[in-house]
């Protein structure tokens, strides 16, 4: 059995980060990008730290 991992592009992360900075909640952004809110914030936070 193989496990599929989510892989997010830099553009995806930048778009999500931009929405978060504009005041949207993490749940709203996750729904807008059809992503699981428990999975995607790590990548966005890593990008924000750079």
C-alpha positions in Angstrom: 0.0 0.0 0.0 1.4 3.4 -0.9 0.7 6.6 0.9 0.1 9.7 -1.2 1.5 12.9 0.2 0.2 16.3 -0.6 2.6 18.5 -2.5 1.9 22.1 -2.8 3.6 24.4 -5.4 5.2 27.7 -4.4 2.4 29.5 -6.3 -0.2 27.7 -4.2 1.5 28.6 -1.0 1.9 32.2 -2.0 -1.8 32.5 -2.9 -2.8 30.9 0.4 -0.5 33.1 2.3 -1.8 36.2 0.6 -5.4 35.2 1.5 -4.4 34.7 5.1 -2.7 38.1 5.3 -5.8 39.7 3.8 -7.7 38.6 6.9 -9.3 35.3 5.9 -9.3 32.5 8.5 -7.3 29.4 8.0 -10.5 27.4 7.6 -11.8 29.7 4.9 -8.6 29.5 3.0 -8.4 25.7 3.2 -12.0 25.5 1.9 -11.2 27.9 -0.9 -8.2 25.9 -2.0 -10.0 22.5 -1.5 -7.3 21.5 1.0 -7.5 19.8 4.4 -6.9 22.6 7.0 -4.9 20.1 9.2 -2.4 19.5 6.3 -1.6 22.6 4.4 -0.7 25.3 6.9 2.8 23.8 7.5 3.9 24.6 4.0 2.4 28.0 4.1 4.1 28.7 7.5 7.4 27.5 6.1 7.1 29.9 3.2 6.1 32.8 5.5 9.3 32.3 7.6 11.5 32.8 4.6 
